[in-house]
Structure formats: C-alpha cells, structure tokens
C-alpha cells in the first residue's frame, strides 16, 4: 500500500461565464498544463494544480464564453460547477447589464451553495471605461459576491481572483476535506502497522557456548 504524501486534493470545477475571456492569460499567470486544454463547442477546458493554505488543489477551468449561441451547451456545465466567475467588460455597459441574466441562470442551473465571484475585466482600458468600479462593487454586494477588476493584458488580479475562488470552494467543502485528511491519516497508520507486522522477528537471545 503506497503512503499518502500528505497533500489532499479535491476537484473544483471553476466555470467562468465570460463575455470577454481571459483564457489566453491563464497559461502565463497560472502555468496551466500545456496539454490540459480541450476546445469544445462554446467551452474551453484547462486544468491546473494550485496550492492554497498548504493544500494541493487540482482545478478544472471551464470557460463557457457566455455567448448567446452557446447558452444551451453551457448551461449543462453549471450543474457541475463548484465555483463560478461572472465576468463583464468594464468598457461595455451592455456586458455589465447581462450579469443579471447570468446570475439568474446560475441560480437556476448551478448546484446550491456554488461559490461566485464578480469580475470586471479589461481594467487596463481605463480610457474606454463605461462601468465604474463602484458599480461593480455595488452589484457584487447585492448578490453577496466578492469583486475584482482584472486585466488579461497586465495580469492584474488574475491569480488573486482564482486563488480566492479556490479558497471559497475549499471553505464550502470543509467537511469533505477533513474527511479526506482523516482517511489519509488512517491509511498511513495502517500502512506503517502492516510494515511493522511484516518484519521478521530477530533471533531470541541465547547464551553462546565457547569451546576451548
């Protein structure tokens, strides 16, 4: 029986409902597996292992693009999500207004208790801004979500927002995580016990005769 290495992994499916995707930056700022991507109709898939509070977490990242022609397909992915980014473009008031619809879809199709973060993307395009930071903060407050403004061009808050969403997922699955830790500890103790029991006993002490 192999010994656990002390690193516990849970599966966190992070669906990103993007009107403007930041997928192109994930490889750079999160070092996603180069061969871990799978482009499907309306969905871009990547995998990444990150460490949060000493815990190794293997995450699946599903970029559903948020385009209307893909809605039927992407709603299926909501059901498997544990964490969701709802993303608008700060240079597009229209994309900001669409957030309310995405929230409605998440409430209808995603699992109960799914973790959500609101993202205002393209923060580097300040001169084109149509949605104020305060608007994003207020909307996030109304829906009880954390809020970040990000930039796929400068990496602003990309890693921070992914780490935070992973933390929220871990916190929501704390009991499951503790169960994994307990099971791993028990398996380790059993492995050590089996090894001890399998060792041959040393020869019994006996007096040695000396023949002169």
Backbone as CSV, one residue per row, in Angstrom:
resi,resn,N_x,N_y,N_z,CA_x,CA_y,CA_z,C_x,C_y,C_z
1,UNK,0.851,-1.196,0.000,0.000,0.000,0.000,0.883,1.241,0.000
2,UNK,0.696,2.162,-0.964,1.516,3.347,-1.025,1.137,4.342,0.048
3,UNK,2.119,5.047,0.559,1.859,6.024,1.611,1.402,7.338,0.990
4,UNK,0.336,7.946,1.563,-0.066,9.259,1.097,1.059,10.248,1.349
5,UNK,1.193,11.254,0.467,2.269,12.221,0.630,1.838,13.431,1.442
6,UNK,0.655,13.367,2.052,0.205,14.456,2.902,-0.484,15.575,2.156
7,UNK,-0.597,15.477,0.835,-1.257,16.520,0.058,-2.622,16.014,-0.370
8,UNK,-3.664,16.732,0.026,-5.020,16.296,-0.255,-5.574,17.110,-1.419
9,UNK,-6.262,16.446,-2.311,-6.801,17.118,-3.483,-8.309,16.945,-3.543
10,UNK,-9.002,18.037,-3.839,-10.411,17.922,-4.150,-10.624,18.532,-5.524
11,UNK,-11.688,18.121,-6.180,-11.970,18.603,-7.526,-12.789,19.873,-7.442
12,UNK,-12.279,20.947,-7.994,-13.020,22.205,-8.035,-13.242,22.587,-9.482
13,UNK,-14.472,22.539,-9.914,-14.797,22.913,-11.283,-15.104,24.398,-11.301
14,UNK,-14.239,25.178,-11.938,-14.382,26.618,-11.933,-14.923,27.075,-13.280
15,UNK,-16.215,27.318,-13.354,-16.824,27.793,-14.591,-16.672,29.303,-14.672
16,UNK,-16.184,29.795,-15.771,-16.047,31.229,-15.963,-17.048,31.668,-17.015
17,UNK,-18.048,32.454,-16.627,-19.059,32.920,-17.560,-18.538,34.221,-18.150
18,UNK,-17.828,34.118,-19.274,-17.113,35.255,-19.830,-17.839,35.844,-21.038
19,UNK,-18.003,37.150,-21.035,-18.357,37.850,-22.259,-17.072,38.199,-23.001
20,UNK,-16.042,38.514,-22.258,-14.712,38.713,-22.827,-13.775,37.815,-22.033
21,UNK,-13.230,36.778,-22.661,-12.482,35.758,-21.933,-11.061,36.185,-21.604
22,UNK,-10.554,35.704,-20.472,-9.156,35.917,-20.110,-8.386,34.610,-20.217
23,UNK,-8.933,33.665,-20.964,-8.299,32.354,-21.081,-6.858,32.450,-21.560
24,UNK,-6.591,33.381,-22.468,-5.253,33.468,-23.047,-4.187,33.783,-22.014
25,UNK,-4.575,34.318,-20.851,-3.596,34.690,-19.848,-3.367,33.610,-18.805
26,UNK,-4.187,32.596,-18.781,-4.072,31.583,-17.733,-2.734,30.866,-17.821
27,UNK,-2.295,30.545,-19.029,-1.026,29.844,-19.180,0.111,30.628,-18.542
28,UNK,0.080,31.954,-18.693,1.162,32.759,-18.173,1.117,32.959,-16.677
29,UNK,-0.060,33.283,-16.141,-0.113,33.653,-14.724,-0.408,32.486,-13.811
30,UNK,-0.987,31.388,-14.336,-1.260,30.222,-13.501,-0.478,28.997,-13.937
31,UNK,0.270,29.116,-15.042,1.050,27.986,-15.538,0.186,26.751,-15.752
32,UNK,-0.916,26.911,-16.468,-1.805,25.782,-16.731,-1.085,24.731,-17.554
33,UNK,-1.482,23.476,-17.383,-0.854,22.392,-18.112,-0.965,22.650,-19.606
34,UNK,0.152,22.641,-20.359,0.102,22.977,-21.773,-0.745,22.025,-22.585
35,UNK,-0.833,20.765,-22.164,-1.631,19.800,-22.909,-2.944,19.514,-22.200
36,UNK,-3.317,20.383,-21.260,-4.534,20.147,-20.495,-5.746,20.854,-21.052
37,UNK,-5.616,21.450,-22.243,-6.732,22.183,-22.808,-7.520,21.345,-23.779
38,UNK,-8.816,21.581,-23.795,-9.680,20.883,-24.726,-10.717,21.867,-25.210
39,UNK,-10.624,22.275,-26.467,-11.560,23.234,-27.012,-12.767,22.505,-27.565
40,UNK,-13.948,22.797,-27.018,-15.185,22.199,-27.489,-16.120,23.306,-27.938
41,UNK,-17.264,22.965,-28.425,-18.227,23.969,-28.866,-18.627,24.856,-27.702
42,UNK,-18.175,26.100,-27.715,-18.569,27.050,-26.698,-17.886,26.891,-25.362
43,UNK,-16.984,25.937,-25.229,-16.344,25.691,-23.937,-14.856,25.437,-24.139
44,UNK,-14.029,26.181,-23.412,-12.586,25.957,-23.420,-12.217,25.365,-22.066
45,UNK,-11.482,24.263,-22.086,-11.210,23.496,-20.866,-9.726,23.488,-20.565
46,UNK,-9.366,23.801,-19.319,-7.979,23.732,-18.877,-7.935,23.119,-17.488
47,UNK,-6.747,22.629,-17.110,-6.560,22.071,-15.773,-5.339,22.716,-15.133
48,UNK,-5.376,22.832,-13.824,-4.286,23.475,-13.102,-4.259,22.971,-11.669
49,UNK,-3.069,22.773,-11.132,-2.903,22.454,-9.715,-2.322,23.674,-9.015
50,UNK,-3.020,24.159,-8.006,-2.515,25.281,-7.225,-2.521,24.896,-5.751
51,UNK,-1.769,25.628,-4.954,-1.687,25.348,-3.523,-2.334,26.478,-2.745
52,UNK,-3.274,26.136,-1.892,-3.978,27.111,-1.064,-3.927,26.638,0.381
53,UNK,-3.344,27.441,1.255,-3.229,27.086,2.674,-2.587,25.717,2.875
54,UNK,-1.567,25.429,2.080,-0.851,24.171,2.218,-1.552,22.976,1.609
55,UNK,-2.665,23.205,0.919,-3.426,22.114,0.312,-3.268,22.172,-1.200
56,UNK,-2.866,21.066,-1.805,-2.770,20.975,-3.253,-4.169,20.731,-3.827
57,UNK,-4.609,21.614,-4.701,-5.949,21.520,-5.271,-5.851,21.425,-6.784
58,UNK,-6.436,20.382,-7.320,-6.493,20.192,-8.769,-7.799,20.791,-9.268
59,UNK,-7.713,21.835,-10.079,-8.923,22.501,-10.534,-9.131,22.287,-12.030
60,UNK,-10.384,22.212,-12.412,-10.778,22.195,-13.811,-11.373,23.557,-14.126
61,UNK,-10.926,24.170,-15.199,-11.385,25.505,-15.570,-12.174,25.397,-16.868
62,UNK,-13.443,25.714,-16.789,-14.315,25.650,-17.963,-14.688,27.072,-18.353
63,UNK,-14.161,27.543,-19.476,-14.506,28.874,-19.967,-15.694,28.728,-20.908
64,UNK,-16.869,29.156,-20.453,-18.088,28.972,-21.245,-18.391,30.150,-22.152
65,UNK,-17.517,31.146,-22.195,-17.593,32.266,-23.130,-18.797,33.168,-22.904
66,UNK,-19.943,32.622,-22.553,-21.101,33.456,-22.266,-21.839,33.955,-23.486
67,UNK,-21.442,33.520,-24.675,-22.113,33.966,-25.882,-23.475,33.295,-26.015
68,UNK,-24.441,34.049,-26.515,-25.821,33.574,-26.541,-25.986,32.290,-27.342
69,UNK,-25.228,32.135,-28.422,-25.419,30.947,-29.260,-24.965,29.672,-28.560
70,UNK,-24.237,29.826,-27.441,-23.752,28.659,-26.712,-24.543,28.396,-25.429
71,UNK,-25.626,29.127,-25.210,-26.313,29.033,-23.926,-26.804,27.630,-23.611
72,UNK,-27.371,26.942,-24.600,-27.893,25.597,-24.351,-26.786,24.665,-23.892
73,UNK,-25.609,24.800,-24.510,-24.477,23.943,-24.160,-23.927,24.300,-22.786
74,UNK,-23.704,25.596,-22.566,-23.007,25.998,-21.349,-23.841,25.818,-20.087
75,UNK,-25.156,25.856,-20.203,-25.990,25.643,-19.017,-25.755,24.262,-18.422
76,UNK,-25.369,23.304,-19.271,-25.093,21.954,-18.777,-23.891,21.955,-17.827
77,UNK,-22.951,22.872,-18.059,-21.748,22.916,-17.231,-22.015,23.552,-15.872
78,UNK,-23.068,24.368,-15.767,-23.397,24.967,-14.477,-23.635,23.889,-13.428
79,UNK,-24.264,22.804,-13.834,-24.641,21.752,-12.883,-23.427,21.099,-12.236
80,UNK,-22.267,21.204,-12.876,-21.059,20.559,-12.371,-20.132,21.543,-11.668
81,UNK,-20.548,22.810,-11.601,-19.654,23.850,-11.088,-19.687,23.930,-9.574
82,UNK,-18.529,24.153,-8.990,-18.416,24.451,-7.564,-18.039,25.911,-7.344
83,UNK,-17.478,26.528,-8.373,-17.127,27.946,-8.301,-17.345,28.592,-9.652
84,UNK,-17.847,29.814,-9.658,-18.185,30.490,-10.915,-17.706,31.934,-10.895
85,UNK,-17.037,32.329,-11.978,-16.727,33.730,-12.215,-17.798,34.300,-13.147
86,UNK,-18.424,35.385,-12.739,-19.339,36.128,-13.599,-18.590,37.371,-14.053
87,UNK,-18.327,37.474,-15.350,-17.383,38.469,-15.849,-18.033,39.409,-16.856
88,UNK,-17.801,40.698,-16.650,-18.232,41.700,-17.628,-17.026,42.514,-18.071
89,UNK,-17.208,43.266,-19.131,-16.175,44.114,-19.712,-16.411,45.537,-19.208
90,UNK,-15.433,46.134,-18.522,-15.654,47.471,-17.960,-15.854,48.524,-19.048
91,UNK,-15.468,48.207,-20.289,-15.653,49.148,-21.393,-16.968,48.914,-22.133
92,UNK,-17.828,48.066,-21.559,-19.108,47.750,-22.202,-20.230,47.735,-21.169
93,UNK,-21.052,48.770,-21.181,-22.214,48.819,-20.292,-23.158,47.663,-20.580
94,UNK,-23.242,47.268,-21.844,-24.132,46.170,-22.237,-23.723,44.865,-21.561
95,UNK,-22.427,44.594,-21.517,-21.967,43.357,-20.887,-22.253,43.380,-19.386
96,UNK,-22.153,44.552,-18.786,-22.469,44.697,-17.358,-23.939,44.390,-17.099
97,UNK,-24.814,44.868,-17.964,-26.243,44.626,-17.801,-26.584,43.144,-17.954
98,UNK,-25.785,42.411,-18.713,-26.031,40.983,-18.910,-25.759,40.162,-17.647
99,UNK,-25.010,40.732,-16.702,-24.663,39.975,-15.495,-25.908,39.482,-14.772
100,UNK,-26.940,40.318,-14.729,-28.166,39.922,-14.032,-28.752,38.645,-14.613
101,UNK,-28.680,38.515,-15.951,-29.196,37.296,-16.582,-28.327,36.099,-16.230
102,UNK,-26.997,36.293,-16.219,-26.110,35.182,-15.879,-26.341,34.731,-14.440
103,UNK,-26.574,35.676,-13.545,-26.862,35.319,-12.156,-28.139,34.495,-12.080
104,UNK,-29.142,34.895,-12.866,-30.401,34.148,-12.892,-30.184,32.725,-13.385
105,UNK,-29.361,32.572,-14.437,-29.062,31.235,-14.967,-28.317,30.395,-13.935
106,UNK,-27.359,31.014,-13.248,-26.597,30.288,-12.227,-27.520,29.816,-11.116
107,UNK,-28.407,30.708,-10.666,-29.338,30.336,-9.597,-30.241,29.182,-10.021
108,UNK,-30.573,29.134,-11.311,-31.485,28.103,-11.800,-30.789,26.772,-12.055
109,UNK,-29.568,26.809,-12.594,-28.936,25.584,-13.075,-27.760,25.092,-12.229
110,UNK,-27.102,25.977,-11.498,-25.918,25.565,-10.735,-26.331,24.911,-9.420
111,UNK,-25.441,24.115,-8.815,-25.757,23.474,-7.531,-25.983,24.510,-6.435
112,UNK,-26.766,24.139,-5.450,-26.986,25.023,-4.311,-25.669,25.220,-3.561
113,UNK,-25.392,26.451,-3.193,-24.167,26.737,-2.454,-22.948,26.945,-3.328
114,UNK,-23.123,27.011,-4.655,-21.986,27.257,-5.539,-21.377,28.616,-5.195
115,UNK,-20.051,28.708,-5.233,-19.345,29.937,-4.893,-19.215,30.823,-6.130
116,UNK,-19.421,32.135,-5.959,-19.415,33.054,-7.095,-18.544,34.275,-6.799
117,UNK,-17.863,34.754,-7.842,-17.103,35.998,-7.768,-17.436,36.832,-8.999
118,UNK,-17.653,38.131,-8.789,-17.916,39.050,-9.898,-16.602,39.657,-10.366
119,UNK,-16.388,39.649,-11.682,-15.153,40.151,-12.278,-15.468,41.257,-13.279
120,UNK,-14.778,42.399,-13.135,-14.807,43.441,-14.152,-13.508,43.360,-14.933
121,UNK,-13.568,42.841,-16.149,-12.356,42.605,-16.941,-12.006,43.830,-17.797
122,UNK,-10.803,43.795,-18.377,-10.246,44.870,-19.209,-9.984,46.137,-18.392
123,UNK,-9.500,45.956,-17.166,-9.219,47.103,-16.307,-8.095,47.973,-16.856
124,UNK,-7.345,47.460,-17.812,-6.263,48.237,-18.427,-6.795,49.274,-19.414
125,UNK,-8.051,49.156,-19.820,-8.629,50.074,-20.804,-9.425,51.173,-20.094
126,UNK,-8.751,51.861,-19.210,-9.398,52.888,-18.390,-10.016,53.988,-19.242
127,UNK,-9.354,54.324,-20.348,-9.857,55.403,-21.193,-11.158,55.034,-21.900
128,UNK,-11.477,53.750,-21.958,-12.718,53.294,-22.591,-13.779,52.882,-21.564
129,UNK,-13.511,53.104,-20.306,-14.402,52.628,-19.243,-15.815,53.197,-19.381
130,UNK,-16.792,52.273,-19.303,-18.205,52.646,-19.278,-18.877,52.231,-17.966
131,UNK,-18.216,51.349,-17.221,-18.769,50.849,-15.962,-17.804,51.210,-14.836
132,UNK,-18.265,52.028,-13.905,-17.416,52.449,-12.802,-17.120,51.310,-11.841
133,UNK,-15.982,51.409,-11.170,-15.615,50.389,-10.188,-16.673,50.296,-9.086
134,UNK,-17.215,51.458,-8.700,-18.233,51.472,-7.650,-19.477,50.692,-8.071
135,UNK,-19.813,50.735,-9.371,-20.963,49.975,-9.864,-20.730,48.477,-9.683
136,UNK,-19.528,48.040,-10.010,-19.198,46.628,-9.846,-19.246,46.212,-8.390
137,UNK,-18.690,47.050,-7.522,-18.690,46.750,-6.091,-20.113,46.672,-5.544
138,UNK,-20.969,47.595,-5.990,-22.345,47.611,-5.510,-23.111,46.377,-5.972
139,UNK,-22.920,45.990,-7.246,-23.606,44.810,-7.773,-23.149,43.553,-7.040
140,UNK,-21.848,43.454,-6.801,-21.320,42.298,-6.072,-21.901,42.241,-4.663
141,UNK,-22.039,43.398,-4.037,-22.611,43.456,-2.688,-24.059,42.986,-2.692
142,UNK,-24.820,43.387,-3.717,-26.231,42.998,-3.807,-26.392,41.487,-3.895
143,UNK,-25.459,40.837,-4.602,-25.550,39.391,-4.798,-24.695,38.602,-3.808
144,UNK,-24.041,39.309,-2.888,-23.235,38.623,-1.889,-21.990,37.969,-2.449
145,UNK,-21.342,38.628,-3.414,-20.152,38.076,-4.059,-18.926,38.934,-3.768
146,UNK,-17.747,38.324,-3.823,-16.505,39.076,-3.854,-16.405,39.756,-5.216
147,UNK,-15.558,40.799,-5.294,-15.433,41.551,-6.544,-13.970,41.868,-6.832
148,UNK,-13.588,41.685,-8.088,-12.251,42.060,-8.557,-12.375,42.733,-9.917
149,UNK,-11.526,43.724,-10.147,-11.306,44.195,-11.511,-10.007,43.565,-11.981
150,UNK,-10.014,43.024,-13.193,-8.865,42.282,-13.703,-8.446,42.809,-15.070
151,UNK,-7.254,42.418,-15.464,-6.773,42.708,-16.811,-6.060,41.485,-17.350
152,UNK,-6.532,40.980,-18.482,-5.869,39.854,-19.122,-4.567,40.292,-19.774
153,UNK,-4.416,41.598,-20.009,-3.197,42.104,-20.651,-2.065,42.312,-19.653
154,UNK,-2.395,42.754,-18.451,-1.364,43.056,-17.456,-1.305,42.044,-16.316
155,UNK,-2.207,41.047,-16.339,-2.305,40.030,-15.275,-2.873,40.578,-13.966
156,UNK,-3.427,41.774,-13.988,-3.983,42.367,-12.772,-5.057,41.472,-12.167
157,UNK,-4.817,41.019,-10.944,-5.782,40.256,-10.140,-6.223,38.927,-10.761
158,UNK,-5.525,38.431,-11.769,-5.897,37.139,-12.352,-5.614,36.020,-11.347
159,UNK,-4.377,35.956,-10.875,-4.018,34.919,-9.906,-4.796,35.097,-8.606
160,UNK,-4.931,36.358,-8.162,-5.615,36.628,-6.901,-7.073,36.169,-6.937
161,UNK,-7.755,36.414,-8.043,-9.168,36.033,-8.124,-9.332,34.523,-8.194
162,UNK,-8.442,33.833,-8.911,-8.508,32.372,-8.963,-8.218,31.764,-7.592
163,UNK,-7.218,32.318,-6.908,-6.889,31.808,-5.578,-8.048,32.016,-4.617
164,UNK,-8.670,33.182,-4.675,-9.787,33.477,-3.779,-10.968,32.547,-4.037
165,UNK,-11.299,32.306,-5.304,-12.420,31.421,-5.601,-12.125,30.003,-5.124
166,UNK,-10.881,29.572,-5.278,-10.496,28.249,-4.787,-10.625,28.176,-3.270
167,UNK,-10.225,29.251,-2.573,-10.386,29.299,-1.116,-11.852,29.156,-0.722
168,UNK,-12.729,29.852,-1.434,-14.160,29.790,-1.122,-14.707,28.385,-1.333
169,UNK,-14.252,27.723,-2.410,-14.697,26.353,-2.673,-14.213,25.425,-1.565
170,UNK,-12.961,25.579,-1.152,-12.423,24.746,-0.074,-13.194,24.955,1.227
171,UNK,-13.494,26.210,1.534,-14.241,26.508,2.753,-15.628,25.884,2.709
172,UNK,-16.259,25.915,1.534,-17.601,25.351,1.391,-17.596,23.834,1.508
173,UNK,-16.437,23.215,1.239,-16.327,21.757,1.293,-15.404,21.325,2.431
174,UNK,-15.420,22.103,3.518,-14.508,21.844,4.636,-14.705,20.450,5.230
175,UNK,-15.975,20.037,5.409,-16.240,18.727,5.995,-15.702,17.618,5.101
176,UNK,-15.909,17.765,3.800,-15.393,16.765,2.862,-13.874,16.706,2.923
177,UNK,-13.248,17.875,3.020,-11.790,17.942,3.080,-11.262,17.297,4.349
178,UNK,-11.923,17.565,5.487,-11.496,16.954,6.742,-11.634,15.438,6.676
179,UNK,-12.681,14.966,5.988,-12.848,13.528,5.815,-11.706,12.924,5.025
180,UNK,-11.248,13.640,3.985,-10.119,13.160,3.196,-8.851,13.111,4.041
181,UNK,-8.672,14.122,4.882,-7.485,14.150,5.744,-7.496,12.986,6.723
182,UNK,-8.660,12.744,7.328,-8.772,11.646,8.291,-8.507,10.314,7.622
183,UNK,-9.078,10.125,6.439,-8.888,8.864,5.726,-7.424,8.669,5.352
184,UNK,-6.783,9.746,4.891,-5.368,9.643,4.528,-4.522,9.302,5.746
185,UNK,-4.850,9.910,6.895,-4.109,9.630,8.129,-4.286,8.176,8.550
186,UNK,-5.516,7.666,8.438,-5.777,6.275,8.802,-5.042,5.312,7.880
187,UNK,-5.014,5.644,6.581,-4.319,4.787,5.627,-2.828,4.761,5.914
188,UNK,-2.281,5.916,6.292,-0.860,5.985,6.615,-0.548,5.138,7.845
189,UNK,-1.387,5.241,8.889,-1.172,4.458,10.101,-1.270,2.970,9.799
190,UNK,-2.227,2.586,8.953,-2.392,1.187,8.591,-1.187,0.689,7.812
191,UNK,-0.678,1.516,6.917,0.484,1.115,6.133,1.685,0.883,7.035
192,UNK,1.881,1.763,8.012,3.009,1.607,8.928,2.840,0.361,9.782
193,UNK,1.601,0.081,10.208,1.335,-1.099,11.018,1.609,-2.357,10.221
194,UNK,1.181,-2.361,8.964,1.409,-3.530,8.122,2.898,-3.762,7.909
195,UNK,3.647,-2.680,7.746,5.085,-2.824,7.556,5.742,-3.398,8.807
196,UNK,5.319,-2.912,9.977,5.892,-3.414,11.230,5.584,-4.889,11.422
197,UNK,4.331,-5.271,11.118,3.941,-6.662,11.315,4.633,-7.588,10.324
198,UNK,5.033,-7.050,9.207,5.642,-7.893,8.188,7.121,-8.119,8.385
199,UNK,7.722,-7.378,9.316,9.156,-7.537,9.542,9.430,-8.828,10.295
200,UNK,10.451,-9.604,9.909,10.785,-10.837,10.636,11.316,-10.510,12.014
201,UNK,10.934,-11.331,12.961,11.412,-11.114,14.319,12.886,-11.476,14.414
202,UNK,13.621,-10.761,15.245,15.033,-11.040,15.436,15.220,-12.318,16.217
203,UNK,16.360,-12.948,16.151,16.598,-14.198,16.885,16.504,-13.976,18.377
204,UNK,15.952,-14.979,19.064,15.829,-14.878,20.525,17.213,-14.864,21.146
205,UNK,17.312,-14.128,22.247,18.599,-14.083,22.941,18.951,-15.467,23.477
206,UNK,20.138,-15.880,23.252,20.566,-17.195,23.764,22.027,-17.117,24.177
207,UNK,22.387,-17.920,25.165,23.778,-17.923,25.629,24.633,-18.662,24.624
208,UNK,25.804,-18.147,24.393,26.703,-18.763,23.430,27.748,-19.600,24.172
209,UNK,27.914,-20.824,23.729,28.930,-21.691,24.366,30.272,-21.465,23.703
210,UNK,31.281,-21.418,24.508,32.624,-21.243,23.998,33.395,-22.537,24.209
211,UNK,33.806,-23.162,23.136,34.544,-24.416,23.248,36.025,-24.120,23.159
212,UNK,36.674,-24.466,24.178,38.112,-24.222,24.218,38.858,-25.453,23.729
